[in-house]
Amino acid sequence: MLSVLRTASILTIFAVLGGGLVAFSYQATVQQIKTNEREALLRTLTALVPADRYDNDLFTDVKKIPSKLGVDNSLTIHRARKAGQPIAAILTPTVPDGYNGRINMLIAVDYAGVLIGVRIVSHQETPGLGDAVELRRSKWVLGFNGHSLLNPTESGWKVKRDGGVFDQFTGATITPRAVVKTVHKTLLFYWKYRDEIFALEDIVGH
């Protein structure tokens, strides 16, 4: 009987120690994942808006505005300023109707409403076709640089197959069509809410 109790006690101790190690490992892993995600996001943000163009913290100068462009109907916006003056906004819209589902993006717009750049953050598009929206796969996404609501006019904010100015991919029109539509909607949103986007009193932590 004593032997059984001793064995049970030892097993209990090992179970507690094992559970503690698993919990510790999980917390360490979660923190590392968050750190990696933050660093990856910062690299992309800096690629869109070079660090010498702003002097604030893009991770704390953040605003959320209700919008259907966001996954949870809330659009997160990173705001770049220099000497307190607004320089650019980096919006995080989601394309709801990609060929294989949602496409998450970062869209940088300067204060005047001109596109600085667009990047695809995540997607599930078909390799070799729709994944050409990624910069590492093609330069297609760079075609948005310098465009605005006036360049082109509204009728031009479509792929060429639909009478617009933006290229589509050979054998894949749905994905670029959906991305172009969302970029245009994001520009419209930015221009409508620009003053609210840069309102100083609304800075929140992120």
Secondary structure, DSSP 4 states (H G I P E B T S, - for coil): -HHHHHHHHHHHHHHHHHHHHHHHHHHHHHHHHHHHHHHHHHHHHHHHS-GGG--S-TTTSEEEEE-TTSTTSEEEEEEEEETTEEEEEEE--EEEEETTEEEEEEEEEETTS-EEEEEEEE--PPTTTGGGGSTTT-SGGGGGTT--SSSS-GGGSSBGGGTSSB--BTTB-HHHHHHHHHHHHHHHHHHHHHHHHT-GGG-B--
